[in-house]
Amino acid sequence: MDTPLLIAGGGIGGLAAALALARQQIPSRVIEQADAWAEVGAGIQLGPNVVRVLKSWGLGDALQEMASFPQMLRVRDALNGRMLGVLHFDSQFGLRYGAPYATVHRADLHRVLLDEVLRQYGIQPQLQRRIERYRTCADGGLEVELHGTGAEAVTEQLQVPMLIGADGLWSRVRKQLLPGEAEPRYSGILAYRALVPQATLPACLRSRQVTAWLGPDLHAVQYPVRGGSHLNVVIMIRGPRPEDLQDWDHAANAGHLRTALQHTALPVRGLADAIASWRLWPLCDRPPVRAAREMAQGQVALLGDAAHPMRPFLAQGAGMAIEDAAVLAQCLQAQGQRPQALQQYAQQRWQRVSRVQQRSIRNGGIFHSTGWLRWGRDTGMRLLGERLIDVPWLYGQCVV
Ligand SMILES: Cc1cc2nc3c(=O)[nH]c(=O)nc-3n(C[C@H](O)[C@H](O)[C@H](O)COP(=O)(O)OP(=O)(O)OC[C@H]3O[C@@H](n4cnc5c(N)ncnc54)[C@H](O)[C@@H]3O)c2cc1C
């Protein structure tokens, strides 16, 4: 049997990679710096391109239990509540893309991936260890240095054949792979997130559909998770750069949010008023990937947010990490644990993830637009309807 390759990070991307590899009999070891698995992250939308991958991994039943399957995406004007366009997630949509549109709690998806790697493949991610640095040895392998992040002050050196950096936006693996690169950039947008039991909301604010509310310099997205028992709400507004960008999960000042929403329609303002507890995420990203070498070199590859952190305006960050994992496993299965497999992975992925990053940035501008651009957006949506909201090049491409 091959020596296990090392995966830095046990988020959605790292666990998806461990699972995809294990399904191809490729052993891996997952290293996670956190003390414990936390319920972070609120909701995640999964387009049919992602649901297809999860189903191909045998997770269809688990998804059925934990996800919600909205029947439509409604786009509405955040100021006057007018309906701008609708994309139906009906049987035609299911037939077109071979899978439904799903919405989940990040922690539920994480738990399903963790259970699967643990129970089916005996992979126990190692907590409280941070991948500090790596170096290439004379024999072509890698020596990776790990530091303990808990009470134990340990340093370990591991010899591994390959390293997959799934260590998120502030990736240390990336820093070494692409030295001299600038830090992730602040997008100028703050995301207020909340997850509430629907039963605690006034009946008029409960919802089983995905609704995007578009307004000048702001937008809000709401959708059900946990089989519809909870509503996930994200409200994005322009805001100054917080001091500590890396500590992304702040308790939010709901007063600021309510002031920013004072001119919005009642269903938007109502959510801000009805929900007491908000978390704040300053949205950061990097410029879109420009070449395959930004995703893999030699025995090291990047995956998920470490490779292509993106703005959430296409709701595909976790989805792209899951697709990365599927393609990585296919390439390693076909080529063995050789650098060529990682080059092939990067070649197959970089243009798609780059396009998703670019489109996410563009969507942000369109969602938050004012003046003539806003008028053009609304008119386009009225005339073209579903055709403008649907994303066939994204949802339709099969990576597995
Ligand atoms: C407001 C908002 C809404 C979003 N909505 C959606 C959506 O609807 N759909 C969607 O698909 N995506 C969405 N996303 C994006 C999605 O959450 C991320 O793209 C995805 O979770 C990234 O997963 P990852 O595993 O690559 O990174 P992470 O989740 O950041 O995981 C990285 C892991 O690595 C660990 N780590 C870091 N450094 C080290 C180290 N040196 N050694 C060991 N471990 C380390 C971290 O502790 C962490 O557990 C949204 C994001 C935001 C902010």
The ligand as an SDF file (V2000), in Angstrom:
LIG
                    3D

 53 58  0  0  0  0  0  0  0  0999 V2000
  -20.9970   34.5740    3.8470 C   0  0  0  0  0  0  0  0  0  0  0  0
  -20.5470   33.3160    3.1680 C   0  0  0  0  0  0  0  0  0  0  0  0
  -21.4920   32.5240    2.5130 C   0  0  0  0  0  0  0  0  0  0  0  0
  -21.0760   31.3740    1.8350 C   0  0  0  0  0  0  0  0  0  0  0  0
  -22.0100   30.6190    1.1700 N   0  0  0  0  0  0  0  0  0  0  0  0
  -21.6260   29.5430    0.4610 C   0  0  0  0  0  0  0  0  0  0  0  0
  -22.5730   28.7660   -0.2480 C   0  0  0  0  0  0  0  0  0  0  0  0
  -23.7680   29.0530   -0.2430 O   0  0  0  0  0  0  0  0  0  0  0  0
  -22.1210   27.6880   -0.9710 N   0  0  0  0  0  0  0  0  0  0  0  0
  -20.8140   27.3380   -0.9930 C   0  0  0  0  0  0  0  0  0  0  0  0
  -20.4650   26.3400   -1.6520 O   0  0  0  0  0  0  0  0  0  0  0  0
  -19.8870   28.0360   -0.3040 N   0  0  0  0  0  0  0  0  0  0  0  0
  -20.2520   29.1280    0.4100 C   0  0  0  0  0  0  0  0  0  0  0  0
  -19.3290   29.8420    1.1020 N   0  0  0  0  0  0  0  0  0  0  0  0
  -17.9050   29.4670    1.0040 C   0  0  0  0  0  0  0  0  0  0  0  0
  -17.5340   28.2710    1.8280 C   0  0  0  0  0  0  0  0  0  0  0  0
  -17.9470   28.4180    3.1640 O   0  0  0  0  0  0  0  0  0  0  0  0
  -16.0080   28.0540    1.7400 C   0  0  0  0  0  0  0  0  0  0  0  0
  -15.5860   28.2170    0.4150 O   0  0  0  0  0  0  0  0  0  0  0  0
  -15.6410   26.6470    2.1750 C   0  0  0  0  0  0  0  0  0  0  0  0
  -16.1220   26.3740    3.4510 O   0  0  0  0  0  0  0  0  0  0  0  0
  -14.1130   26.4850    2.1420 C   0  0  0  0  0  0  0  0  0  0  0  0
  -13.7560   25.2230    2.6340 O   0  0  0  0  0  0  0  0  0  0  0  0
  -12.2190   24.8270    2.8290 P   0  0  0  0  0  0  0  0  0  0  0  0
  -12.2280   23.4780    3.4370 O   0  0  0  0  0  0  0  0  0  0  0  0
  -11.4770   25.0630    1.5790 O   0  0  0  0  0  0  0  0  0  0  0  0
  -11.6680   25.9070    3.8590 O   0  0  0  0  0  0  0  0  0  0  0  0
  -12.0160   26.1020    5.4240 P   0  0  0  0  0  0  0  0  0  0  0  0
  -13.4650   25.8410    5.6920 O   0  0  0  0  0  0  0  0  0  0  0  0
  -11.4830   27.4440    5.8000 O   0  0  0  0  0  0  0  0  0  0  0  0
  -11.1780   24.9620    6.1500 O   0  0  0  0  0  0  0  0  0  0  0  0
   -9.8020   25.0640    6.3200 C   0  0  0  0  0  0  0  0  0  0  0  0
   -9.4390   24.2420    7.5470 C   0  0  0  0  0  0  0  0  0  0  0  0
   -8.0280   24.1810    7.6680 O   0  0  0  0  0  0  0  0  0  0  0  0
   -7.6490   24.4010    9.0120 C   0  0  0  0  0  0  0  0  0  0  0  0
   -6.2810   24.9350    8.9590 N   0  0  0  0  0  0  0  0  0  0  0  0
   -5.8840   26.1700    8.5780 C   0  0  0  0  0  0  0  0  0  0  0  0
   -4.5480   26.2750    8.6000 N   0  0  0  0  0  0  0  0  0  0  0  0
   -4.0740   25.0650    9.0060 C   0  0  0  0  0  0  0  0  0  0  0  0
   -2.7550   24.5390    9.1910 C   0  0  0  0  0  0  0  0  0  0  0  0
   -1.6570   25.2830    8.9520 N   0  0  0  0  0  0  0  0  0  0  0  0
   -2.6140   23.2670    9.6360 N   0  0  0  0  0  0  0  0  0  0  0  0
   -3.7350   22.5150    9.8900 C   0  0  0  0  0  0  0  0  0  0  0  0
   -5.0070   22.9550    9.7040 N   0  0  0  0  0  0  0  0  0  0  0  0
   -5.1670   24.2090    9.2540 C   0  0  0  0  0  0  0  0  0  0  0  0
   -8.6970   25.3750    9.5330 C   0  0  0  0  0  0  0  0  0  0  0  0
   -8.7790   25.3420   10.9440 O   0  0  0  0  0  0  0  0  0  0  0  0
   -9.9600   24.8500    8.8500 C   0  0  0  0  0  0  0  0  0  0  0  0
  -10.6030   23.8480    9.5870 O   0  0  0  0  0  0  0  0  0  0  0  0
  -19.7080   30.9870    1.8310 C   0  0  0  0  0  0  0  0  0  0  0  0
  -18.7690   31.7510    2.5250 C   0  0  0  0  0  0  0  0  0  0  0  0
  -19.1800   32.9040    3.1910 C   0  0  0  0  0  0  0  0  0  0  0  0
  -18.1680   33.7100    3.9310 C   0  0  0  0  0  0  0  0  0  0  0  0
  1  2  1  0
  2  3  1  0
  2 52  2  0
  3  4  2  0
  4  5  1  0
  4 50  1  0
  5  6  2  0
  6  7  1  0
  6 13  1  0
  7  8  2  0
  7  9  1  0
  9 10  1  0
 10 11  2  0
 10 12  1  0
 12 13  2  0
 13 14  1  0
 14 15  1  0
 14 50  1  0
 15 16  1  0
 16 17  1  0
 16 18  1  0
 18 19  1  0
 18 20  1  0
 20 21  1  0
 20 22  1  0
 22 23  1  0
 23 24  1  0
 24 25  2  0
 24 26  1  0
 24 27  1  0
 27 28  1  0
 28 29  2  0
 28 30  1  0
 28 31  1  0
 31 32  1  0
 32 33  1  0
 33 34  1  0
 33 48  1  0
 34 35  1  0
 35 36  1  0
 35 46  1  0
 36 37  1  0
 36 45  1  0
 37 38  2  0
 38 39  1  0
 39 40  1  0
 39 45  2  0
 40 41  1  0
 40 42  2  0
 42 43  1  0
 43 44  2  0
 44 45  1  0
 46 47  1  0
 46 48  1  0
 48 49  1  0
 50 51  2  0
 51 52  1  0
 52 53  1  0
M  END
$$$$
